[in-house]
């Protein structure tokens, strides 16, 4: 009887992610390929041999992973041999797509099934018309918004806080959602954008399991609003592919650039907060460019969608520009 040839694992998803080095704390862009039984990552998309391989059998996934402070959209993949690998997506939708496929691939291995994208479950998605920034301002309204309180838990006092269930209750009363399940999705989006911040160990620990739990709709988890920050300078930015630079100008006019950021070989990622402390802080939609010679630039987009567009465009130029 002729033996059937062994089936080659099918590719599920591929694309650039920022990976934390295993020996050093540097984060570098890698071309990542997810197949049915593992992950391969390459320095460049065109490389024929990978820099590393990660088996999925016996692995576990943590998302969002909040081990790295200012870095958003990080996923932790822990292998059966207790090796931790960290990947960062450029935006929320990209991270969630990778997490969905990774979880399903791991489950399929555990159950001895083939990976399939077909599903009978209906996912709850936010309407595209929702403006998180405007919603945040409504939530902070001193008269009609969420009431900030002085709360106590485990002998600790938390000022200007509110409970997770207060958030969902307010969204319902404001007709922003139809049910509490939709409220969890919307509150999670607000938290991912930094509009809501966990206060205390309970909410921070619960945030680790954001995709699995209803922690945002909870009386024992406390949250506070992100703070508006001041004293940043508005600049006009022009992205160029050849050579790969961003030049920035005085928005009031002037043909000569005030400065330039060299993009070839840079890393660009979304960030949740200002890594430089309390001075000159700015709220929301931040992203960081780290140049090849490790100069850091922290920038702010006007909206979450605009930040995502900038990150994608800069990533493309950084890989293909001269």
Secondary structure, 3 states (H helix, E strand, C coil): CCCCCCCCCCEEEEEEEEEECCCCCCEEEEEEEEECCEEEEECCCCCCCCCEEEECCCCEEECCCCCCCCECCEEEEECCCCCEEEEECCCHHHHHHHHHHHHHHHHHHHHCCCCCCCCCCCCCCCCCCCCHHHHHHHHCCCCCCCCCEEEEECCEEEEEEEEHHHHHHHHHHCCCCCCHHHHHHHHHHHHHCCCEEEECHHHHHHHCCCCCCCCCCCCCCEEEECCCCCCCCCEEEEEECCCCEEEEEECCCCCCCCEEEECCCCEEEEECCCCCCCCCCCCCCEEEEECCCCCEEEEECCCHHHHHHHHHHHHHHHHHCC
